[in-house]
Amino acid sequence: MITASQLYDYVQCPHRVYLDAFGDPSRRDEPNAFVQLLWDQGIDHEAQIVATLGVTADMSVVPLVDRERETRLAMQRGEPLIYQGRLTTGDRMGAPDLLERCNGGYIAGDIKSGSGFEGDEGDGKLKKHYAVQLGHYANILNLERLGDCHEAFVIDRTGARVPYALDEPQGVRNTMSWWDTYLDVERLVRGLLAQTNTTLPALGATCKLCQWHSYCKSEVVTSDDLTMVAELGRSKRDAMITAIPTVHALAACNTQDFIRGKKTVFEGIGPDTLIKFQKRAQLLTTNGATPYLKRPIPLPIAANEVYFDIEADPMRDVVYLHGFVERKHGQPDTARFTPFFADGIDPDHEEAVFRDAWAYLNARTRDSVIYYYSKYERTAYRKLANKYPAVCDEGQVDSIFGLPVMIDLYFDVIKPATEWPTYDQSIKTLAQYLGFQWRDTNPSGAASIEWYHRWIETGDVSIKQRILDYNEDDCLATGVVVDGVRRF
Ligand code: SF4
């Protein structure tokens, strides 16, 4: 049976669908505490939303073996809103959270604990992984003559209804409709399950929380897979693999063989990117290779340096920690940690620590150079300014982050001006490469969120200290990378 979850997973990673169907279960990693938390939060969120919707037929209480029959009976009765129904047709099985009576038939909806839109909600772009799930439900309804449209909806984390008009094009540049996208993904999943098409493991951001991570990583290393090259992801690998199958082949090839004017023969990869990937491949395949500067990069000097990192919980939509490590220029042993930690999840707590952190940041711009890694801090501060206009406004946030003393270490320095013999350029990878060690055995932003949930539930001060230590180490690691770049 093809399920909506398989279509969702396929959009995230085709190989996960393959491994879930045919992989050796003993090779899976232990379940991740953060993933379990996401799961638990999703269930809680769904229960809260369902309580407000006026469900008229609840299939979640019906034993699974009887659920499809009861769902169909409920539809025959014309129930206005059915929760957790189950329907099958041919080789398709669908279990939409909601079936809503509409124009004599039914449309399907899912309750999501995330946003109904991709990235910036203002863009209004629908999520592909949600769209393929909803397309699957709509198709089953149409085939079973229980609905006759390509309409569906999501109830998002705020309880708002986001319509998914599946006949609409994905966007201006990609005019393929969501419906055709769904049909395409379904065709690919069917081929995968029939083993008439194959997939390969990859190394990418989506892998970090996947239960096949250790297994795929070992496979990728063994096969010398191109996705070990930083920023060379699955789709670029798939475009290149026939001509350039491995990292060693990339390192040794003549890139001019693949360059045609301003393009390469590989879709979506320009000449500069191909050459950049080759340099990274050469670093990875050269014994004793060291990172280097691609061009001189001026780092401003002030009496003090500050390394800044925040921790946020996207599920509760709260920034719970603003951490700053401050030290005298050139004197790492003077490092001092100043955290602003929200002891509760109420908006009052979040606003109070934001106010304190904002005042601290403003003061430090007068006598310090301030480093942070990537765009997250700026984006989060813009959101906080909109949420708490009594603290500051978005224009003030942009002004502060636009100051020459505010350095985005990743986008201003690491990405444009350095190369590293590493699989990625995350702060963890680079600082560890330079010899820095986090005190925690499991340092990650995802783990910090899980600790914060446990701290809120238990008030256990050792958990709070673990969060603070982790954040302090993130800030110190930023300093280690700054020092490393200076040495280059
Ligand atoms: S580890 Fe990565 S490549 Fe492997 S199945 Fe998971 S997401 Fe896919």
Residues whose N, C-alpha, C, O or C-beta is under 5 A from the ligand:
A	BS01	SF4	C13 H15 R16 P201 A202 T206 C207 C210 W212 H213 C216
